[in-house]
Amino acid sequence: MLTFVARRILYSIPVLLIASFLLFFFVRLTFDPLPPNLANSKDPHAKQEFLESHGLNDPIPVQYGRWLGGVVHGDLGASDQTHEDVLSAVERSMGRTIQLLFYGSLVSAILAIIVGVYSAVRQYSIGDYVLTGISYIGIAMPPFWFGLIAIEFFAFRLKGWLGTADPPLYSLGLHSGGESGFNLDYLRHLALPVATLCVQIVASWSRYQRASMLDVLGADYVRTARAKGLPRRTVIFKHAMRNGLIPLVTVMALDIGALFGGLIITEKIFSIPGMGSLFFNALLQGDAKMLEGWFLVVATCIILFNLLADVAYGLLDPRIRLA
């Protein structure tokens, strides 16, 4: 198993380097490296002096190598607009996004597995048709619409039953008294953003789980287990469930990795200053340094979760390790 993991890590390193170079290249190609005060200046000498002093006239590969050297030492540079340390800004935003993504993914995975397995085992039953219809509605429902409706109903019409993600969500579980852990107020503010995130994810993941379980339930080894007289529960959860999870693990790994930077709509609706909001603001301001750091972190998360998916394959099906 260790050899399997080491091989996957070695494969991931060149992928990350190539991805980071392409992202760095396109950011430098798209955005003006000059700060706003110099970009609007009519003094060409001041602009040229700034470019020379910061090495921005060097070829892109040279600039990338210098930037990568800083990354290796934990230095992602400073924002072109706010002069804030990029690494500090990303860490702060990432902490807020992780809260939302962790609970959203956990709830979505549990519900998707339950719904998918039930629909596959009870194929063409009334329950299957009802859950399939709800899934299609969830897939078609825009998150921004559901989020706004949820805020209107739960936060305003029901007089604040649920919050909209005020400071309790930003504090990583640390409350005003400095004590760690959860309280009812924290969960109350977390509920609506998590529900908004879960709507489409559960609908999509449950469809993958249903299709995968239907394939597995028709496999020869499952029919053999049934022919041996094993209990239905044992056949489903011990023999079919393990292989039935493999396609869902793939989808979950890809989606969760991408969602580290893709919760823009949900974070904007609920005013959560996470990774999505950080990207949106940096893009509007043309903040090249912030975008470079953001892209590197998100690309790393995507590659990391793909690596975790490969490891999960090996645990679920040892034949994949041998291959």
Secondary structure as UniProt FT lines:
FT   HELIX           2..30
FT   HELIX           36..39
FT   HELIX           44..53
FT   TURN            54..57
FT   HELIX           60..72
FT   TURN            73..74
FT   TURN            80..82
FT   HELIX           86..121
FT   TURN            122..124
FT   HELIX           126..140
FT   HELIX           143..150
FT   HELIX           151..157
FT   TURN            158..159
FT   HELIX           167..170
FT   TURN            171..173
FT   TURN            176..177
FT   HELIX           184..217
FT   HELIX           220..227
FT   TURN            228..229
FT   HELIX           232..234
FT   HELIX           235..240
FT   HELIX           241..244
FT   HELIX           246..259
FT   TURN            260..261
FT   HELIX           264..269
FT   TURN            270..271
FT   HELIX           275..285
FT   HELIX           288..316
FT   HELIX           318..322
//
